[in-house]
Amino acid sequence: MDQPATPLGDWEINPDELPRNTALRVNIQLWISAQGTIDQWDLLDASLADSGLVDAALTNLQRTRLQPALLNHVAVPSVRRLELVISRE
């Protein structure tokens, strides 16, 4: 069975770092190890968002634990692109 890497819980995001009534829509790329750790992430659309706010909100993103991607029932490293909406009421 093949499947992409998926978080084992919630993504480690800090919306409290944003000003009130703010929402950011960002596209990121993650490099995920065969052990389910995020080795690196990059913001793909830096021109569309305040990168300082994005960095603050995603400062703990690499603490997110993931089920690694599976290829033929074997855990493998993977790259995943995500769109995240980070908001604070």
Residue pairs with C-beta under 8 A, 6 or more apart in sequence:
1 70
1 73
2 69
2 70
2 71
2 72
3 67
3 69
3 70
4 69
4 78
4 80
5 30
5 32
5 36
5 66
5 67
5 68
5 69
5 78
5 80
6 66
6 67
7 64
7 65
7 66
7 67
8 36
8 65
8 66
8 67
9 64
9 65
10 64
11 61
11 64
11 84
12 60
12 61
12 62
12 63
12 64
13 57
13 58
13 60
13 61
13 84
13 86
14 56
14 57
14 58
14 59
14 60
15 57
15 86
15 87
15 88
16 88
17 53
17 56
17 57
17 59
18 24
18 53
18 56
18 57
18 86
18 87
18 88
19 53
19 88
20 88
20 89
21 88
21 89
22 53
22 87
22 88
23 85
23 86
23 87
23 88
24 49
24 50
24 53
24 54
24 57
24 84
24 85
24 86
24 87
25 48
25 49
25 83
25 84
25 85
26 43
26 44
26 45
26 48
26 49
26 54
26 83
26 84
26 86
27 43
27 44
27 45
27 81
27 82
27 83
27 84
28 41
28 42
28 43
28 44
28 58
28 61
28 81
28 82
28 84
29 41
29 42
29 44
29 79
29 80
29 81
29 82
30 38
30 40
30 41
30 79
30 80
30 81
30 82
31 38
31 39
31 40
31 41
31 77
31 78
31 79
32 38
32 39
32 66
32 68
32 69
32 77
32 78
32 79
32 80
33 39
33 68
33 77
34 68
34 75
34 76
34 77
35 68
35 75
36 65
36 66
36 67
36 68
36 75
37 62
37 65
37 66
38 61
38 62
38 64
38 66
39 62
39 77
41 58
41 61
41 62
43 49
43 51
43 54
44 81
46 54
54 86
57 86
58 86
68 75
68 76
68 77
68 78
69 75
69 76
69 77
69 78
69 80
70 76
